[in-house]
Amino acid sequence: MIVPFPRLVRRLAPLALAALVMSCSSAVKSVFKQPEVRLQGWGVRTLSFDGPVLDVRLLVVNPNGFSFTAQKLDYTLFVDSTAVGLGGLDSVVTVPANDSLVVTFPITVGLGAVSQVGPKLLRGGVVPYRVQGDVTVRTFAGTFSRRFDERGTYDAAKALNLR
């Protein structure tokens, strides 16, 4: 049976559109540049017997020419190789194209971490840190997850106004 051309086009158009969307999504995923996540600072939110709750400020840098929405972000903060605590995104955050955004997360620091890291931070000076985790982003071409692992140094004396 020969299908008339207009009817054939109507039947194949959804398949062609699906293939186009899938290829665009794959192309965006392959050219998507990893967002940078850097420790911007921290402050004490509350103190309790379980340990302090810190407000950790992370700078999320979007090096892409399109905005993305971070739907999920889970991370572990290390200070001088000691895991200080875990944190996560509790709301959706959109980072504009070629821009950055400071996001604040609460993180409960265990007493063991306080005893190991606290003196180093209170002494002041430059302390190495690491922020490691996973981010799930939504772009115009779909949603996907990426792992990140950022390292740097943090000037505790400057943050505590000791200088």
Solvent accessible surface area in square Angstrom, and as a share of the most:
residue,aa,sasa,rsa
1,M,206,0.92
2,I,165,0.84
3,V,37,0.21
4,P,69,0.43
5,F,146,0.61
6,P,84,0.53
7,R,106,0.39
8,L,69,0.35
9,V,71,0.41
10,R,160,0.58
11,R,133,0.49
12,L,89,0.44
13,A,50,0.39
14,P,84,0.53
15,L,121,0.60
16,A,65,0.50
17,L,111,0.55
18,A,50,0.39
19,A,61,0.47
20,L,104,0.52
21,V,87,0.50
22,M,137,0.61
23,S,61,0.40
24,C,62,0.37
25,S,20,0.13
26,S,69,0.45
27,A,54,0.42
28,V,13,0.08
29,K,73,0.31
30,S,91,0.59
31,V,96,0.55
32,F,14,0.06
33,K,118,0.50
34,Q,65,0.29
35,P,2,0.01
36,E,61,0.27
37,V,3,0.01
38,R,97,0.36
39,L,20,0.10
40,Q,91,0.41
41,G,1,0.01
42,W,47,0.17
43,G,25,0.24
44,V,86,0.50
45,R,124,0.45
46,T,72,0.42
47,L,139,0.69
48,S,64,0.41
49,F,200,0.83
50,D,109,0.57
51,G,1,0.01
52,P,21,0.13
53,V,31,0.18
54,L,18,0.09
55,D,33,0.17
56,V,0,0.00
57,R,86,0.31
58,L,0,0.00
59,L,29,0.14
60,V,12,0.07
61,V,28,0.16
62,N,1,0.01
63,P,42,0.26
64,N,4,0.02
65,G,62,0.60
66,F,40,0.17
67,S,52,0.34
68,F,2,0.01
69,T,12,0.07
70,A,8,0.07
71,Q,69,0.30
72,K,113,0.48
73,L,6,0.03
74,D,61,0.32
75,Y,6,0.02
76,T,28,0.16
77,L,6,0.03
78,F,40,0.17
79,V,13,0.08
80,D,46,0.24
81,S,108,0.70
82,T,24,0.14
83,A,57,0.44
84,V,10,0.06
85,G,13,0.13
86,L,130,0.65
87,G,14,0.14
88,G,24,0.23
89,L,29,0.14
90,D,126,0.65
91,S,66,0.42
92,V,91,0.52
93,V,21,0.12
94,T,73,0.42
95,V,0,0.00
96,P,61,0.38
97,A,41,0.32
98,N,108,0.56
99,D,69,0.36
100,S,43,0.28
101,L,63,0.31
102,V,70,0.40
103,V,18,0.10
104,T,68,0.40
105,F,2,0.01
106,P,50,0.31
107,I,2,0.01
108,T,75,0.44
109,V,6,0.04
110,G,36,0.34
111,L,104,0.52
112,G,51,0.49
113,A,13,0.10
114,V,52,0.30
115,S,78,0.50
116,Q,107,0.48
117,V,6,0.04
118,G,17,0.16
119,P,67,0.42
120,K,61,0.26
121,L,25,0.12
122,L,128,0.64
123,R,175,0.64
124,G,17,0.16
125,G,20,0.19
126,V,93,0.53
127,V,10,0.06
128,P,65,0.41
129,Y,17,0.07
130,R,62,0.23
131,V,0,0.00
132,Q,41,0.18
133,G,6,0.06
134,D,63,0.33
135,V,6,0.03
136,T,29,0.17
137,V,0,0.00
138,R,111,0.41
139,T,14,0.08
140,F,150,0.62
141,A,18,0.14
142,G,29,0.28
143,T,66,0.38
144,F,18,0.07
145,S,68,0.44
146,R,71,0.26
147,R,138,0.51
148,F,5,0.02
149,D,63,0.32
150,E,41,0.18
151,R,162,0.59
152,G,26,0.25
153,T,91,0.53
154,Y,24,0.09
155,D,38,0.19
156,A,0,0.00
157,A,5,0.04
158,K,143,0.61
159,A,46,0.36
160,L,62,0.31
161,N,130,0.67
162,L,105,0.52
163,R,188,0.69
